[in-house]
């Protein structure tokens, strides 16, 4: 009988030599249920939007995990984890409703196009019929000087050479910042010249959303107070970043969002008041944690992407304080494996480079005086000095002190052994 038990244990070790004890395949399985190990607990105190498998923006209920997709090719991106954000644009998709008002003369708006939410007549056609005035719709919001804001909106794609270039911008007391949009090429050129006033530094980005572009203008206000948030169907006819009001034409818009932050997050629909989307929280604690985790040695692996802006923790084990932590995270474009014990950071391995919103595989292995990290198949970077913290929980997509990843996790794996450097490299390939 003992011999049989020994043979059985031997077979198990041969099948799972590195002690894989947690295997979460969020992108492939589109569920929190683990293939091996415990299922995480997920909470979020509000509803939230995401892109479904059909490429359409839809809503998730309170405490419902979001498994996001690429709206252009429908590829599954995994579990979406975002920090709390507030949309400051009231009536975010009701451009004919107060507090939206006309820029200069009347800009005709009609809700007559299918939007990125798949709803018939949810998107709006803006028509500028004046060759002497910039027309569009605007509202005001109170902004803070020196704070980075992201102003985003969905603009319908067109074919051929555009005869009109839509524009979005923020303005206050003759100070402007924003971008002009090429609806065919999917590019956004920062506004460089306005008819009157001063241009402040602006950058912009465009994301493919199937039949729409999600265009975001990033701007840091130069004064605290009321700023105008404007949307126009027609900027300069050359699309060179000039807003001069000398062109006419129409464009289709959907879902305006202004949020404090250096990058845009998922759409937050509003009506008569600003609305806050709560943070996503995903954890493994208690007996579930102790059942798969090894305090003395182990290896953690995450396949994910972050905005590469600020500090973004993808995977963390800690004791609910900043004194005992093991973390996989990005700091700007640096992918880091960090270990803190007794309140002191004992390991900080920079494994290479990450690119904003581009998937990476990052692994970290730990054992007393024996640490290593690898990213995307790169050679393991090691550290031979450091102690091991005592931890009691795992946080997915956030660290003990915050630093939410604001991206998607495709997969997480944890091994009860400090795998060899060659194996660590192979895991991230």
Helices and strands as residue ranges (DSSP letters): H 2-15, E 20-24, H 26-29, E 41-43, E 48-51, E 57-60, E 67-69, E 76-81, E 85-87, E 101-103, E 108-113, E 123-128, E 136-143, E 148-156, E 167-172, E 175-182, E 187-190, E 193-194, E 198-199, E 202-209, E 212-220, E 225-232, E 242-243, E 249-260, E 275-277, E 281-285, H 286-292, E 297-304, E 311-318, E 325-331, E 334-341, E 344-350, E 360-367, E 371-375, E 381-383, E 393-396, E 407-415, H 421-427
